[in-house]
Amino acid sequence: MRDVIGYEEKDPAVMQHLSSGYPRFVVHPFARQLADHLVATTPALAGSTLWLTSSERMAIALVAHLGESSGALRLEHGGLHGVYHPESSEIAGRAKVFLQNLGGFLSSRAAEDQLVHLGLRERIHKEETFARDPLAEVQSNLRGAIPGTSNTDLFLTSSGMSAIAAAFHVVSELQAKRGRTVWLQLGWLYLDTIAILKKFTRTSDDYVYIRNVTDLPALARIFRAHGSRIAGVIAEVPTNPLIQTPDLPALAELCRTHGARLLVDPSITSVYNLEVLPHTDLIVSSLTKYTASEGDLTAGLVAVNPQGPDADALRRALPAQIEPLYSRDLARLAHEIGDTRNVLRAIHTNAARVGEFLSKHPAISRVYSPLQDDSRENYLRLARSPDATGGMITFTLKEIGALERFYDRLRLPKGPSFGMKTTLICPFMYLAHYDLVTTPAGLAELAASHLDPDLLRLCVGTEPAEEIIRALDEALA
C-alpha cells in the first residue's frame, strides 16, 4: 500500500522503479525512447516535450485542447503524429490526462516498428500473430459473440476508452442537431468514462449523474421532465466497481420512447457473456479484457445495433471519430481472440469458487458480484448462461484499517486491469480516485455513491482456484 500511495503521489523512491504500466496511464518505454530520439535529433523540437499520438486526428484534438497559449504545435514525421510544447509540468499534465482519457497514445508496437526502422532496436519482439487475414478473424469472432451484427456494424479501435469517446462524440453531434445536449451517467462508472462526460458535454448542466442504477422510477421522472433535451445515456452493464446491473430492457424502452440514444459498456463481464445488442444503440467495449487475455495489448469495439433508429447515420459518422487499431496489435488480437470462450469458461469456474470462499469468510464485510441480490435478476435476464459472470469480484473487509495489512500480506499479482489469464487485485479507489479517498469532500462523494474507499477489486484469472483461495485465506488470517 505504501507503494500504491507513492505511485499516486509520484514519490521518486517509487517512480524510479516503474519501468512500464497500464498503457493509457504510463507511456510505454518504446514510445518514450522514440520521443526522446526525435527531440534530440530534430532542431525544431529542442527544449520541448513531445507526445506521440495514435493518429493525426488525435494530435489535432490535443493541440485544440491545450489552446494557443500553451504554444503546442503538431508534429508529422515519417508517418508519425504528435504534439510538442515548451517544457512545462502544467501543460504536460493536461496533455497526458487528455490522451489518457481518450486512449490517444501511440501504440507500443507502432513505436517499436519505428525504433527498428531507425536502427535503435535490432528487431521487433518475437510473438505469435494470426498469419492470415487478422481483421476477418476478429470480425468473425465478434459476429459470433454479438449475434445480429455484420462486419459493417463493427468498428475496432485502439482501446476501450477510444471506443467510448468515438461513440460519445458521434451521438453528441447527431443529437445536438435535434436540440439534445443532456447526457445521463447511470451509476458510478470507470473514471475515464466519467471524465469524457464531464469534459465534453456542452455545459455543466448537460451532465447528469444518477447514483442508483436500480431506481427506475427516478429515472423515469427525469425522462418525463427533460426527455426532449436528453441526447443519450451511458451505462456500464454491470457497473465498475460495484458490479450492479440496471434493468436494461426498461432503460432501453425509456430511451426509445423519449428519443435518447443508449450506449452500453459490457466490458466488466464481456460481450461474450451478455446479450445487450437488442437493448442498445451502440455497444462500447474494451477488447483489452478477456479477448486480449494475455494482457499484452489494448483494443476496443464500437458495435452499432443495425435495428436502431440512427444505425445508418452512426455507421457513416463513426469512421471519422475512430482511433484505429494498429496493424500489429490487430494481428496479435486475432491470435488471442479465438481462445476467448475457453478463457472465460476457466474464469467463470474459478470466480464462482473464489466468490463463495469470500462470501463465507468471517473477515469479509461485503462481496459484490454480477449475481449479488440487488441486481441479480437484471443480470440473469441478459446473461447467456447462469454462470457467465466474468471474473470481477469486489469486496470490503470488516475490520476498519485492515486494508494495508491484508494487501501487503497478499501473495497475488497486483495491478489495475482485469480480464486476463492472470489474477489481479488492487485497492481500486486508491488507484482510480486517489483525490477522493484523501479529502473530506471526496470521501463524502464516495459515501453518497455507497463506495467504500477501502474497496478491493479482485479479477480472477485461470490459475488453479485453490491457489487463489489459499493466497486470500493466508492474507485474511
N, C-alpha and C positions, 0 to 999 in steps of 0.2 A: 504493500500500500504506500510505503514511503516513496517508492519509485513511480507509482502512478501519480502521486501528488507532485513529485519532482518533474515529471513529464508535463503535467498541466501548467506548472509554474515556470517551466523552461529553466530548471536548475541545471547549470553547466555540468555538475557532477553526474547527472543522469543523462543529459543530452549527448555528452561525449561518447556514450556507449550505444547510441541509437543510430545504427547504420542504415536502416530502412524501416518501413512501416506501411500501414494501410495506404494504398497509393493515391487516395484523394486527400489525405492529410499530411503525408510525408513524401516530398518529392523524391522519386526513385534515384539511386546513385548514378545510373546511366544518364538520366536527364540532367542531373547536377553536373556531371562530368562534361556533357555536351555543351551545356550553357556556359560553363567556365571556359571551355575551349573557345567558343565563339566570342565571348567577351575579351579574352586575351589576344585573339588574332584579328579582331575587327576594330580598326581605329575609332570608328564612329560610336562604338559601344564602351569605350574606355570610361571607367568611373560609373558605370551603370549597373543596375540589377536587371537581369534578363529572365523572363518567364516564357518557357516554350509551351505552346498550346496545341490542343488536339486538332485545330483547323484554323483556316483564315477567318471564318465566321466568328470563332471564339476569340481570336485576337482583336477583331473589330469591336466585339462586345466589351472586352476588358478595357480597351482604350476609352470607350464611351463611359464606362462605369467609373474609371479613375478621374476623368474630366481633364479639361485643358490645363488647369492649374497644376496638375501633377507632373506635367512635362512628359507624359507617357507617349511613346511612338511605337508604331508597328514595325516588326522585322519580318522580312521574307528572305530566306537564304537557302538556295538549293532545294526547294520544296518544303522547307521547314517554315513554320509560322510562329511568331512570338510577339512579346511586348517588352520594351525596355524603358526604364525610367531612371532619373537620378537616384543615387543611393539614399534611401530614407526608410527607416523602420516603419513609419506610419503608412506610407504608400505601399510598401511591400506587404504589410499586414493586410491591407484592404485587397490587394491583388490576390494574395494566397487564399483568403477566405472566399472570394468570388469564384476562383477556379475550383476550390473545394466544393462549394455549394452546387456547382453546375457540372462537376466532373470534367473539367476543361484542361487538365494537364496532358502533356504529350505521353503517349504510351511508352512503357519501358522498352518494348520490343522495337518500336519505331526509333527510339533513341539509340538502342543497341545497333540497329542496322546502319545508322548514320556514323556511329563510332567506328564500326568495321570499315565502312566506306572511306572514312578519313584516315584510316590506319592507326587509330587509337586503341583498337582492340583487334586481336588476331583473327577471331572468328566468332560467330554467334553461338550462344549456348545451345548445346545439343539437347533436343527434346523430341518426343513423338508428336507428330501432327497428322491431320487427315490428308491423305495423299490425293484424293480425287477432287470433287467439287465441294469445298467446305460450306459454302453458302447453301447449296442444295441439301446437304446433310443436316445442317442446323435447322433449316426451314422444315424439312421432313419431320424431324423430331418435334418441333414446336407445333406443327399442324396436328400431330398425334396427341400432344398434351392439351391443345386448345381446339377441340372439335368445332367445326363450323367456320374455321378460318381458311383462307387461301394465302398463297405467298404475297399477294398484293395487300393483304391486311397486316403483314408482319414487318416491323421496322426494327432492325438491330441498331444498337447504339453503343457508345464507348463505355457506359456504366449505367447502373440503375438510376443514379441521380440525373444523368443527362437525358435519360428517357422521361423522367418526371418533368424536367424543365422543358423539354420539347413539347410534350403533351399539354402542359400548362399554358405555354405561350400560344400554341395553335388554337386552343379552345378560347383563351382570353381574347385573342384578336377576332375570332369569329363571333363571339358573343358580344363584344364591345360594339359592333356594328348594329346590334339589336338593342343597345342601351343597357346591357347587362354587364356589370363590373364587380359584383359582390362574389366572394369566394368563401365557402364554408369548410373549415377544418374539422373533421369529425374525430374527436378523441385526440389523445396525445400521440403525435406522430414522430417519426425519426427527425432528428434535429435539422438536417439539411432540407427536408421537405417543408418543415415549418419556416425555415429561412427563405425559401423560394416564395412561399405565400406572403410572408411579411414584406419582402423586398420588392416584389414585382406586382402586387396588387396596386391599383392606381392611387388609392389613398388609404390611410389607416382605417377609415370607416368601412372600407371594402373587404377587410379581413375579419372574419368572424370565427371564433374558436368555441366549439361546442364540446364541453368536457365529458359528458356522459353519452357514450356511444349507444347505450341501450334505451335511452329516454326518447322513444319515438314520438310521443305526444308533444314534447317540447320542440322537437324538430319540425313536426307538422305545423305548429304555431308559427315558427319562423317562416316557413314557406308560405303560409296564408298571408302573413303580414308583408313579406318582402319578395315573394316568388317572382315577380316580374323583373326584379333587379338582380336576381341570383344568376351568375354565369355558370358556376359549377361547384361541385363538392369533391374533395379529395378524401378518400377513406382507405386506411390500411385494413386488410382483412386476413388475419387478425391484426390488432394494433401492436406496436412496439413501444414499450416493453411489457405492457400489462396483458397482452395476448387476449384481448377481448374482441368478440365478433359482433358487429351490428346486424340487425335484421336486414340483410342486403336486398332481398326482393321488395320489401316495403320501402326501403330507401330509394331503390330504383324507380318504384311507382311514383313516389313523391317528385323525384327529379323529372320524370317524363311528363307528369301532369302539369308541372309548372315551367317546363321548357329549360330546365337546368341540365348541364351535362355532368355525368358522373365518371370520375377517374378512380379506379380501384387498383390498389397495390397488394397483391397476394404473396409478396416476397417471403414473409415470415415462415410460411409453410409450403410455398412453391405453387406455381401454376399447374404443376403436375397433380397436385392433391385436391385442388378446389375447382369447382365448376362455376366460374364467375362471369364468363362472357355474356350470357343472356341478360345479366343484371347490370351491365355497364356500357358506357360508350367507348371507353378506352381502358385497356389493361396496361398498367405501367409496372414493370417488374425488373428486379435485379436478376440477371443470369449469372452474376458472380456467385450467387448462392445456389447450392445443390447441383446445378448443371456444370459449373466450373468447380467441381468438388475437390480438386487438388489445391485450391487456394492460390493459384498462380496467374490469374488474370481477372480483369473486370470486364463486364459486358452488361448490356441492358436490353430491354424489349419494350416497344410500344405495339400493342395489338388493337386494331380497330374492330369493333363489333360491326360486321357487314350489314346487320339489320338495323343499326342505329340511324336516327333521323339525319345526322350530318356525316354519314360514313364517307360519301364521295368527297365532300369538302375537306374532311380530315385527311383522307389519303392524299389529296392534291397538295395540302399545305405542309404536311409533316416533313417531306424531304428537305425543305429549306431550313428546318429547325434542328435536324438530327445531327448529333456529333457522331461521325462514322466510326465503326469498329475497325481497328487497324487489321490489315490482311493477315499478319501472322497471329494476332490474337484470335481472329476468326478461325484460322486453321487449327489452333490449339483447342479452342472451344469445340470445334467439330469433332476432334479426337475424344474429348471428355464427355460430351453430351449424351452419347449413346449408352453410357453407364448410369444415367440419372436414376432410372427406376430401380436398379439394383442397389444403388447407394441409399435411396430413400427407404427401401424395404429394411435394410440393416439399421438405419437410423430410427425408423419407427419402432422396431423391436426393442432397441436399446432405450429409447426415450420412454417407452411405457414402463420398463423395469426401473429406470432411474427415477422417474416421476413417482412411482409407487413407493420407492425407498424414501424419498424426500418427504412425501406427504405423511409418512408414518413416523418420521424421526422426531423425537421429543425436543430437539434443539431448533426445529424449523417452525417459524411463525405462520407463514402462508406460502403456498405454492400456486403459481399462475401457469396455466397451460391452455391449449385450444379447447380442452374438454372441461374447463372449470365451470362450476354450476351457473354463474351469472350469464353465460352466453353459450353454453353447451349446445342447446338446440339450434341456435343460429348457425353455429359452426357445422354441425352434422347435416343441416339442410343443404350445405354446399359441398361437403366432403365427398370424394369419390368412393371412399370406403371408411368405415368407422375408425380404423387405425391409422388413417392418413393424416398425421398430425405434424409432420416436420419434426425438427429436433430441438426447438427452443423451449426452455423451461426457465422461468424466473422465480426467485424465492427470496424471502427475508428471514432473518434469524430472530429468535425470541429475545435473546439477551441483548440489552442495549450496550452498544460499544464493542460488540463481539466481532464486527466485520474484520478488523485488522488482524486479529489473532487467527481467525478462520482462513482468511485469504493468504496470509503468509505461510501457514502450515500446509496449505492445499497443494498436493503434488499432481496438478493437472496443467496442461498448457493454458496460458493466459493470453487473451487478446480480444479485440473488439469485433471480429467478424463472426459469421455463422454459415451454416450450410456446407461445411467441409467434412471430409472423412475424419479429420482431426477434431476431437472435442476441444472446445474453447470456453473459458469462463472469464468474466470481467465484472468489476464493480461499475455497472453500466452508467449510473447517473454521474459518477465522478469523471468518466471518460467523455460522456456526451454532453453533460450540462454542469461542468465544474463551477461556472459562475453562479448557478442556482444553489448548489449544495454548500456554498461557502458564504452566503449572505442571508440575513434575516428575510429580506424581501423574496429572495429566491426560494428559500425554504417554505415560505408561505404559499408561493405559487405552486410548488410541488405538492404541498399538503392539500391545496384546493383541488388538485387533479388526482388525489389519492395515490401519490407516488412517494414511496419511502426512499430517502436519499441513499440508504444502505442496500438498496435492491441489488441482488446479484443476478446476472444473466448467464445461464449455462446453455451452451449449444452442443448437444450431444452428437458425437461422431460415430464411426463404425468400429471402434476398438471393442474388445470384449466388454460387455456390460458390467461384468463382475469387477473388472479393473477400475472402471469409472466409479462404481459404487464403493469399492474398497478405499479409493482415494478420498472420496467425500466423507465416508464414515470416519476415517482416520483424523481428518481436519476438524470434524464436528465433535470429536471426543473431548 
